[in-house]
């Protein structure tokens, strides 16, 4: 299949046509309406066809580019003007079909919560089973984009850019963006996406970190081919060619050398839960010295669900002989490796400034509580800031001298079980109501301590008042409280005050 290639003139003309037709996220949603848009998300196209019937130029583009319809030559020419349909076909966007035109690529608008708006090119679903299939803005892309801190930085590396989604987001808060990929089709798709959005992104060809040898960046983002399985490549976008989670482990070990001091890497990844091993220890063993790391496991799947999920993602007929053979080999490999489950989640790494000899690494590996409904990016940025604050207040005296405030939205929950004489209180929990729902068991003195953290007095004074009120030795209360206070600061339940 022809690789997309957008000349500056083609990109300018197509951008003009899309803008004029209103082919943006709000424009498409407005044309479809709530019900048809929701139906399309469920894979039900007929309501969208009906909603676009009288949609003019925008309706033509939605039907052709999003719904897979063949549209008449005259209608396409009017919708794409000043770009001629033949020129769009020469660029790889369209193909002639029954006297009209159909999409040869997926071209859709993509918007971000921070106001970013782009068009993204990727392969149609019809190519899902091709080895070099280039995926579009899917769940993994959105997950990584929402988990990446958007602090202004100088340089960003999008490692394994695919169709270029992470680089698009990075361009809003970075001075310079570099993107790499090993697949020629992905590089061509990203190049066309960047041209269409009039973005200057350095695009490099090569595997993993080889194209940027000797270079360092302020931020590295990557949705690498992390799907654990046998050492093979069925699909370039997901399979590394290395067995299990070996490729992710190697990447985690190598990334810090490509970060500037204080630089951050944000990744998605999967790791194996191996019988007889503790999965946090497995992931922790990949980390080199001199980094802060926050590894958050979002979900865990059993081997059968893991294999089935990725076969469905590839559009395979799971009952076909080929799919069954692939699944059998995959499950056999997982069993031979004593894999009991596969974890998936976020990896945040930060290179500690080597000149800060007093800085010790903070490494936290934990499960994400409940479903995540809020973007994780602000939480990642906050976690890194809180780690810095805790490092600066590493001694007990420094922490006791600090003023802390209970974060807005933290809830106190008491739970009980039914007994012979009614409800029997079993415990008390404090929990965040926004962002990750971190929960901590507390006793009555700890609950009172949190309630006393109003940001108006040093923690030392709060502890002394609490010790007096509960008739407990101050030293014992300090020894019991400070480790919990540090964890609650790290999880954002307590907020340091200036």
BALO-41910 format. One record per residue (C-alpha): z, y, x. Coordinates in pm, whole numbers, plus 50000, padded with zeros to 5 digits. Each point is the difference from the previous one (the first is absolute). Example, Ala and Ser with C-alpha at 12.3 -4.5 7.8 and 13.67 -1.06 7.14 Angstrom:
2
507804955051230;499345034450137;
This chain:
498
500005000050000;499175035350119;502895019150153;500715033649837;498835029750204;500515035349872;498225027650188;501605034649981;497345010449748;500594969249784;503775004650010;499735036949908;497614993349711;502094971149863;503205020450029;498355028149803;498874976049729;503384983049964;501835033149985;497595014649746;500314969649774;503805000350023;500164965750162;503625004050102;503134981249897;500945025049729;496415002449880;499614962449965;503364996149828;499195028649766;496654984949903;501394965049945;503165010049823;503324982050028;499104968349811;496624993550163;501425007950345;502844975349945;497544973849873;497825004450308;503064994350217;500474966949819;496414990150072;498735007949648;496905022150038;498715003449643;502335028849897;498875019050312;496334994649912;500685014149655;501965029750134;497215009750240;497124996749754;499755037749948;501455009650338;496935017050147;499634999150379;503584988150048;499484971949752;496904988350190;501924999450329;503014981949853;497844973349838;497884994950311;502635003150276;503114986549828;498774977349721;497004983850172;497435012049747;496285004650069;499135035849906;496535014849934;498205017650282;499885033849828;503704999549913;500994990250355;497725026650149;501685026549783;503514987650079;499444998250377;497955031850045;499485014350258;500054964850151;496984979449899;500774964249889;497584986650262;501935018450273;503284986149862;498454965550020;498835005950356;503595009550089;501234966849856;501695013849687;497544988649730;497464972549943;497034999649762;500424977649697;497634995049704;498445034150024;503395017050038;502795001550253;503214980650063;502825004750249;499704981450330;503475011850105;503255008449828;500445037850003;503035013249820;502325030150008;503464995450146;502855024449960;503435002650161;503285012249856;500025028650252;496745014149864;497544982650231;496684990949840;497194980050155;497124976449929;500264965350151;497154975950072;500554962650011;498294967649908;499414989149643;502004970849866;496784979850009;500454997850381;503644989049988;499234965950144;498015013850293;501754996850336;499595037250083;500885012749650;501485035250018;502735005149743;500565033049823;503145017849891;502044969549903;503684993349961;500664995550372;498245032850087;501995019049737;503234983450110;499525010050363;498925035349911;503095005049784;502294985850273;498715022650279;502015031650084;497895031349952;501715021450262;497455022950173;498944984550332;497485005850274;498214966450029;499664969749773;498474965850063;498804979849702;499854965150152;497594977549811;498745027549773;497854979149765;498405024649760;502115028350146;502695005549736;502955005550238;497975023950215;499205020849690;503685004049922;500845007150364;497435027850021;502165021149769;502945001850240;498564993350349;498095021650244;497804971050114;499384965249855;498614969650180;498954968649812;499054965950139;498594967649867;498424968450136;497564994449711;496645018350014;499815001549621;503475015449972;499125025850266;496825009249813;501895002849671;502705021850153;497435021950175;498205006049669;503315007049823;501005025650263;496555016649984;500115002249622;503425016450013;498925023350282;502734987550235;499864998650379;501594966650088;499584983150338;498724965049919;500254972950269;498734964250012;502154971950132;502824975149933;503615010249955;501115026250256;497174994350249;497995030949895;502985023150071;501244985250325;502145024850190;500315023849704;503065009349798;500395014049650;502615017549789;499404976649707;498324965949974;499264985049660;498634965349950;499294975249726;499084972450247;498594965749916;503464985949943;499494970149768;501774970350165;498034967950021;498054977950239;498235016250296;496715008249827;498125029649853;498714994449649;500115037349920;500165026650270;502145024049796;502894975549965;499734972550266;500915007150363;498654968150156;503484992650134;502374974749851;502795010149764;501605033550074;499094999750371;497585029349966;502575021949829;502604990950262;497615009750281;499155032849828;503655009249952;500684993350368;497045021150113;500185029849765;502895019650155;498065004450326;497415019349796;502545023449841;501055033550134;503775003850047;501325003649647;496734986649861;500044977249695;497984969349903;499824989949635;498614965649915;499754973849732;500564964450105;500904964349912;502284976350185;500874963549973;503284986049872;500324969150217;502484972249928;502995003050228;499265036350096;501385032649868;497025021649905;501635033150111;500594985050343;496354989250014;498705034849927;502645016750215;498914979050299;496595017049995;501425034550074;499845013650353;502785020950148;500145037149933;499115001149632;501735007149674;498804975949734;500394996549626;498594967449863;500144997749622;499034968049823;498505008349662;499254965349865;500134963150089;497564973649878;499994962450029;497094983950189;498074990049686;500215035049850;499075015450336;496834979250030;499035004249636;500515037750008;497645005050292;497424975949863;499975019549674;499785032350201;496794986650154;498564992649656;499884962550051;499754974549722;503224981550073;498674968449836;496914998050221;499884973150271;499695026450273;503035019649879;502074968549960;499084988850352;500945034050139;503305000149811;500794964750118;499425008450364;502045031949966;502934982549831;499884971750255;500225025450282;502955017949840;501804966949951;499374989850361;501525032750116;503084994349778;499245031649803;502215002449692;498865034549884;498005030550103;501505034750000;498135032749952;501165035350061;500045031950203;500535005050372;501015034150134;500235004250378;500925031250194;499815003550375;503215014450140;499515027650253;500464982250337;501655031250143;502834996449749;502034975450203;502885001949755;497864988549707;500474964149890;497584982749768;500744996449631;498444968649851;500534992049633;498394970149827;500724997049629;498654991349657;498865027449765;502154999649686;498204997549666;496495012949937;498965031450185;498755026149753;500165030950221;497855005950311;501744986650310;498585026550238;502715026149933;502614972750036;498574989450337;500105035950123;503565003549869;501064967250162;498735011650339;501825033349962;503194982349899;499764976550300;499745030650226;503035015449831;502034968250036;499014997650366;501245035650053;503254990549821;500464966250165;503695004650083;502684997649735;501235035250078;496525014749956;499584982549664;503465010349882;499245036250086;496824999449789;499745012149642;498364975149765;498865003449642;499414972849743;496275000349932;498885011049655;499304970849771;502394975150161;501654979249729;503314981449988;499684967149812;502834976649905;499214964549899;502104973849827;499814964449875;501314986149674;503304981250024;502454984349760;501715033349944;496885021649992;498055017150274;501244995050355;498895026650246;498324983750299;498925028950217;498595034850047;496645010550140;498545033450103;496235001949976;497145024450036;498115008149682;496915013350179;497854985650279;501134965850125;502924989049783;502374992650287;503294986049873;503364997250175;503134981949884;503055022750026;503714997249935;502045027249832;500835019550320;496354999550105;498915011949656;502535028150021;498765008850350;496445003449873;501135021449709;501825022550247;496885005850211;498905033349853;498755015350325;502795025850005;502394984550251;499754977250304;500144962949936;503234999150201;501745021449738;498644978949715;501324968350167;503425015650061;500325010549636;498904965649887;502484982650233;502825021249858;498934993949638;499764962150046;502994997550235;497924983450273;500125005950377;497325025050100;498854979950303;499504968849792;498025019149740;497805015550268;499294965950154;499094985749660;498015029849873;497835011850289;497674969650024;499355002749625;499485037550028;497364994950268;498144974949783;500145023349701;498635028450209;497234977250124;499154989949642;500115035749876;503044997449773;501835025650213;498225031250119;501035018250320;500555037249951;499025026250260;
